[in-house]
Amino acid sequence: MICQKCGEEVRNGNICPRCKSDVVLLNKVRTISLKQYNKGVYYAREGDYSAAIISLSQCVMFDKKNYVARNLLGISYYQIGMVGDALKQWIISESMKNEKNPATKYIAALQKNGRMLEKCNDAIVFYNKAIGQFKAGSDDLALIGLKKAVDFNPNFVDAYNLIAAYYVGKGDKKKARTYIDKVLEIDKRNPKALEYLADLSSENKKSDDKNTTGTGYNENAPKKIKVRWEIVTFFAGVIITGAIAAALALPGIESGFLKKIDTLEERIIQLEDENTNGTSTFALKYK
């Protein structure tokens, strides 16, 4: 049995004589990682990038050195307009393997296309401004900003979803369906878009119940809360995008930057756990 950590051959027992690792456990972890990678490859080929991102993220969580999985994870992020997250994965991948690594070409291509990076950054600026305008009650201005965001970044799935959520909340089913369909064209089984489709069906039923009973229904309140929940996880991505943009201006990748990425990843996990458990400051404020 070969130790997956140091390459030493283990002839007796489960413990590697060189690094003292449990080789049986390491082999199981590697098997899980490869299983998630194969699932990610399948989902990516199917155009189901949200599912691919989940599987590939689990893959690199179990095997941080799998630069091939990171490359595909970056491609999946790129396909749904999350250029900052894509660059993050490619930069980490390149730091693991410098020679004959496709990530080097991906990064170079983006560096050459500076105008596209500027547009993606502008899209984030409009998206964030729209979030503030939604919170301030300036929904019309927020909608204009979101439409500008998708003009700058036509694959910006998060922005399309937020527009769809807005129209679902307003009861404009036709426009909501237009943006939901746009999301599903980019990301075949995007969970938020499918959720909004379900909301439209649910509203149809509630509308029928309203006509029958004559009772009122406040359609805006629950949807605005849904929009706010969608906002929370985006800020962590914006922080990462800024860090990566600064890194691209450097000739190489320094160890300090990689440590910063690890810190940001831990912060994202913490925020997601807090949001899931309903213990974050944002969750408590809008509970």
FENUR-V8863 format. One record per residue. N is the residue number from 1. RES is the residue in one letter. BURIAL is b if it has 24 or more other ideal C-beta (glycine too) atoms within 12 Angstrom, else e. D_CENTER is the distance of its C-alpha to the mean C-alpha in Angstrom with 2 decimals. Layout:
[[N | RES | BURIAL | D_CENTER] [N | RES | BURIAL | D_CENTER]]
//
This chain:
[[1 | M | e | 37.29] [2 | I | e | 35.22] [3 | C | b | 33.20] [4 | Q | b | 29.57] [5 | K | e | 29.44] [6 | C | e | 32.61] [7 | G | e | 34.04] [8 | E | e | 37.24] [9 | E | e | 39.08] [10 | V | b | 39.66] [11 | R | e | 42.84] [12 | N | e | 43.56] [13 | G | e | 41.45] [14 | N | e | 37.74] [15 | I | e | 37.60] [16 | C | b | 37.26] [17 | P | e | 40.40] [18 | R | e | 38.71] [19 | C | e | 35.43] [20 | K | e | 36.30] [21 | S | b | 33.04] [22 | D | e | 33.09] [23 | V | b | 32.83] [24 | V | e | 32.56] [25 | L | e | 29.54] [26 | L | b | 27.95] [27 | N | e | 28.68] [28 | K | e | 27.11] [29 | V | b | 23.88] [30 | R | b | 23.96] [31 | T | e | 24.64] [32 | I | e | 21.65] [33 | S | b | 19.42] [34 | L | b | 21.03] [35 | K | e | 20.72] [36 | Q | b | 16.93] [37 | Y | b | 16.97] [38 | N | e | 19.29] [39 | K | b | 17.19] [40 | G | b | 14.18] [41 | V | b | 16.75] [42 | Y | e | 18.09] [43 | Y | b | 14.96] [44 | A | b | 14.11] [45 | R | e | 17.77] [46 | E | e | 17.65] [47 | G | e | 14.95] [48 | D | b | 12.82] [49 | Y | b | 9.59] [50 | S | b | 7.55] [51 | A | b | 10.36] [52 | A | b | 10.51] [53 | I | b | 7.22] [54 | I | b | 8.70] [55 | S | b | 12.07] [56 | L | b | 11.58] [57 | S | b | 9.94] [58 | Q | b | 13.05] [59 | C | b | 15.16] [60 | V | b | 14.68] [61 | M | b | 15.03] [62 | F | b | 18.42] [63 | D | b | 19.25] [64 | K | b | 17.91] [65 | K | e | 20.33] [66 | N | b | 19.06] [67 | Y | b | 18.34] [68 | V | b | 18.40] [69 | A | b | 15.42] [70 | R | b | 13.55] [71 | N | b | 14.74] [72 | L | b | 13.50] [73 | L | b | 10.02] [74 | G | b | 10.24] [75 | I | b | 11.75] [76 | S | b | 9.17] [77 | Y | b | 6.56] [78 | Y | b | 9.81] [79 | Q | b | 10.82] [80 | I | b | 8.45] [81 | G | b | 9.40] [82 | M | b | 6.86] [83 | V | b | 10.05] [84 | G | b | 9.95] [85 | D | b | 7.34] [86 | A | b | 9.42] [87 | L | b | 12.50] [88 | K | b | 11.82] [89 | Q | b | 11.82] [90 | W | b | 14.79] [91 | I | b | 16.64] [92 | I | b | 16.56] [93 | S | b | 17.64] [94 | E | b | 20.41] [95 | S | b | 21.61] [96 | M | b | 22.21] [97 | K | e | 24.04] [98 | N | e | 25.55] [99 | E | e | 27.74] [100 | K | e | 26.86] [101 | N | b | 23.11] [102 | P | e | 21.29] [103 | A | b | 18.72] [104 | T | b | 21.68] [105 | K | e | 22.16] [106 | Y | b | 18.58] [107 | I | b | 18.79] [108 | A | e | 22.33] [109 | A | e | 21.55] [110 | L | b | 19.11] [111 | Q | e | 21.70] [112 | K | e | 24.36] [113 | N | e | 22.55] [114 | G | e | 22.54] [115 | R | e | 22.79] [116 | M | e | 19.49] [117 | L | b | 17.78] [118 | E | e | 19.84] [119 | K | b | 18.77] [120 | C | b | 15.04] [121 | N | b | 16.08] [122 | D | b | 18.31] [123 | A | b | 15.66] [124 | I | b | 13.77] [125 | V | b | 17.27] [126 | F | b | 18.12] [127 | Y | b | 14.99] [128 | N | b | 15.82] [129 | K | b | 19.45] [130 | A | b | 18.91] [131 | I | b | 17.42] [132 | G | e | 20.61] [133 | Q | b | 22.75] [134 | F | b | 21.51] [135 | K | e | 22.36] [136 | A | e | 25.68] [137 | G | e | 26.51] [138 | S | e | 26.48] [139 | D | b | 24.57] [140 | D | e | 26.25] [141 | L | e | 25.30] [142 | A | b | 21.67] [143 | L | b | 21.69] [144 | I | e | 23.33] [145 | G | b | 20.75] [146 | L | b | 17.83] [147 | K | b | 19.94] [148 | K | b | 20.53] [149 | A | b | 16.84] [150 | V | b | 16.44] [151 | D | e | 19.75] [152 | F | b | 18.53] [153 | N | b | 15.28] [154 | P | b | 16.13] [155 | N | b | 12.82] [156 | F | b | 10.94] [157 | V | b | 9.66] [158 | D | b | 8.77] [159 | A | b | 12.32] [160 | Y | b | 13.89] [161 | N | b | 12.80] [162 | L | b | 14.27] [163 | I | b | 17.35] [164 | A | b | 17.72] [165 | A | b | 17.62] [166 | Y | b | 20.26] [167 | Y | b | 22.49] [168 | V | b | 22.23] [169 | G | b | 23.41] [170 | K | e | 26.16] [171 | G | e | 27.28] [172 | D | e | 27.01] [173 | K | b | 26.05] [174 | K | e | 26.76] [175 | K | b | 24.44] [176 | A | b | 21.68] [177 | R | b | 22.11] [178 | T | e | 22.02] [179 | Y | b | 18.50] [180 | I | b | 17.34] [181 | D | b | 19.01] [182 | K | b | 17.35] [183 | V | b | 13.84] [184 | L | b | 15.35] [185 | E | e | 16.97] [186 | I | b | 13.80] [187 | D | b | 11.83] [188 | K | b | 14.80] [189 | R | b | 13.94] [190 | N | b | 11.04] [191 | P | b | 11.80] [192 | K | b | 11.93] [193 | A | b | 14.10] [194 | L | e | 16.22] [195 | E | b | 16.63] [196 | Y | b | 17.93] [197 | L | b | 20.24] [198 | A | e | 21.57] [199 | D | b | 22.13] [200 | L | b | 24.19] [201 | S | e | 26.28] [202 | S | e | 26.73] [203 | E | b | 27.90] [204 | N | e | 30.36] [205 | K | e | 31.85] [206 | K | e | 32.02] [207 | S | e | 33.67] [208 | D | e | 36.24] [209 | D | e | 36.88] [210 | K | e | 37.37] [211 | N | e | 39.91] [212 | T | e | 41.69] [213 | T | e | 41.90] [214 | G | e | 41.92] [215 | T | e | 39.57] [216 | G | e | 37.00] [217 | Y | e | 33.25] [218 | N | e | 30.96] [219 | E | b | 28.04] [220 | N | e | 26.29] [221 | A | e | 25.95] [222 | P | e | 23.56] [223 | K | b | 21.26] [224 | K | b | 21.16] [225 | I | e | 20.13] [226 | K | b | 17.28] [227 | V | b | 16.19] [228 | R | b | 16.51] [229 | W | b | 14.40] [230 | E | b | 11.50] [231 | I | b | 12.31] [232 | V | b | 12.19] [233 | T | b | 8.68] [234 | F | b | 8.28] [235 | F | b | 11.23] [236 | A | b | 10.04] [237 | G | b | 7.75] [238 | V | b | 11.02] [239 | I | b | 13.08] [240 | I | b | 11.53] [241 | T | b | 11.96] [242 | G | e | 15.51] [243 | A | b | 16.28] [244 | I | b | 15.37] [245 | A | b | 17.36] [246 | A | e | 20.24] [247 | A | b | 20.07] [248 | L | b | 20.46] [249 | A | e | 23.75] [250 | L | e | 25.12] [251 | P | e | 27.04] [252 | G | e | 25.53] [253 | I | b | 23.07] [254 | E | e | 24.74] [255 | S | e | 24.40] [256 | G | e | 23.84] [257 | F | b | 20.60] [258 | L | b | 19.34] [259 | K | e | 20.46] [260 | K | b | 18.57] [261 | I | b | 15.26] [262 | D | e | 16.28] [263 | T | e | 17.16] [264 | L | b | 13.89] [265 | E | b | 12.10] [266 | E | e | 14.85] [267 | R | e | 14.47] [268 | I | b | 10.83] [269 | I | e | 12.21] [270 | Q | e | 15.20] [271 | L | b | 13.62] [272 | E | e | 11.75] [273 | D | e | 15.18] [274 | E | e | 17.07] [275 | N | b | 15.29] [276 | T | e | 15.79] [277 | N | e | 19.37] [278 | G | e | 20.04] [279 | T | e | 21.42] [280 | S | b | 19.42] [281 | T | e | 21.50] [282 | F | e | 19.49] [283 | A | e | 19.85] [284 | L | e | 23.54] [285 | K | e | 24.18] [286 | Y | e | 23.04] [287 | K | e | 24.05]]
//
